[in-house]
């Protein structure tokens, strides 16, 4: 019964993580991270796209991992962008 419960949670966990990744990427975009932290920004965007692809195929564990990586890199890109703007 626990296996069924865990399998059923995949989509819910994915939605939560992908929303976090989308919000983080949007914050980085607004801060012009694509110019100040291009590696982190574009990698975050690519991870988010891959998360969506994996979820579409029903691979929620992989999708969650990619969404979390996207959120992490987006936050890093935002930090770099804010530090770059503050240094000017």
C-alpha positions as CSV (number, residue, x, y, z in Angstrom):
1,X,0.0,0.0,0.0
2,X,2.9,2.4,0.7
3,X,4.3,1.8,-2.8
4,X,1.0,3.0,-4.3
5,X,1.0,6.1,-2.0
6,X,4.6,7.0,-3.0
7,X,3.8,6.5,-6.7
8,X,0.8,8.7,-6.4
9,X,2.8,11.5,-4.8
10,X,5.2,11.8,-7.7
11,X,3.1,14.3,-9.7
12,X,2.3,16.4,-6.6
13,X,5.9,16.6,-5.6
14,X,6.9,17.4,-9.2
15,X,4.3,20.2,-9.4
16,X,5.7,21.8,-6.2
17,X,9.3,21.6,-7.4
18,X,8.6,22.8,-10.9
19,X,6.7,25.8,-9.6
20,X,9.6,26.6,-7.3
21,X,12.0,26.3,-10.3
22,X,9.8,28.5,-12.5
23,X,9.6,31.2,-9.9
24,X,13.3,31.1,-9.3
25,X,14.1,31.3,-13.0
26,X,11.7,34.2,-13.4
27,X,13.4,36.1,-10.6
28,X,16.8,35.4,-12.2
29,X,15.4,36.6,-15.6
30,X,14.1,39.9,-14.0
31,X,17.6,40.4,-12.5
32,X,19.2,40.0,-16.0
33,X,21.0,36.9,-14.9
34,X,21.2,35.7,-18.5
35,X,23.8,38.5,-19.0
36,X,25.4,38.5,-15.5
37,X,25.4,34.7,-14.9
38,X,24.8,33.1,-18.4
39,X,26.1,29.6,-17.5
40,X,23.9,29.3,-14.4
41,X,20.9,30.9,-16.1
42,X,20.9,28.9,-19.3
43,X,21.7,25.6,-17.4
44,X,18.7,26.3,-15.1
45,X,16.5,26.9,-18.1
46,X,17.7,23.6,-19.7
47,X,17.1,21.7,-16.5
48,X,13.6,23.0,-16.2
49,X,12.9,22.0,-19.8
50,X,14.3,18.5,-19.1
51,X,12.1,18.3,-16.0
52,X,9.0,19.0,-18.1
53,X,10.1,16.3,-20.6
54,X,10.7,13.7,-18.0
55,X,7.3,14.4,-16.3
56,X,5.6,14.2,-19.7
57,X,7.0,10.6,-19.9
58,X,5.9,9.8,-16.4
59,X,9.4,9.8,-15.0
60,X,8.6,11.9,-12.0
61,X,11.6,11.0,-9.9
62,X,13.9,12.3,-12.6
63,X,11.7,15.3,-13.3
64,X,11.9,16.2,-9.6
65,X,15.6,16.0,-9.6
66,X,15.9,18.2,-12.8
67,X,13.4,20.7,-11.3
68,X,15.4,20.9,-8.1
69,X,18.7,21.4,-10.1
70,X,17.0,24.2,-12.0
71,X,15.8,26.0,-8.9
72,X,19.3,25.7,-7.4
73,X,21.0,27.1,-10.4
74,X,18.4,29.8,-10.8
75,X,19.0,31.0,-7.3
76,X,22.8,30.9,-7.9
77,X,22.3,33.0,-11.1
78,X,20.2,35.5,-9.1
79,X,22.9,35.8,-6.5
80,X,25.6,36.4,-9.1
81,X,23.4,39.0,-10.9
82,X,22.7,40.8,-7.7
83,X,26.3,40.8,-6.7
84,X,27.4,42.1,-10.1
85,X,24.8,44.9,-10.0
86,X,25.9,45.8,-6.5
87,X,29.6,45.9,-7.5
88,X,28.9,48.6,-10.1
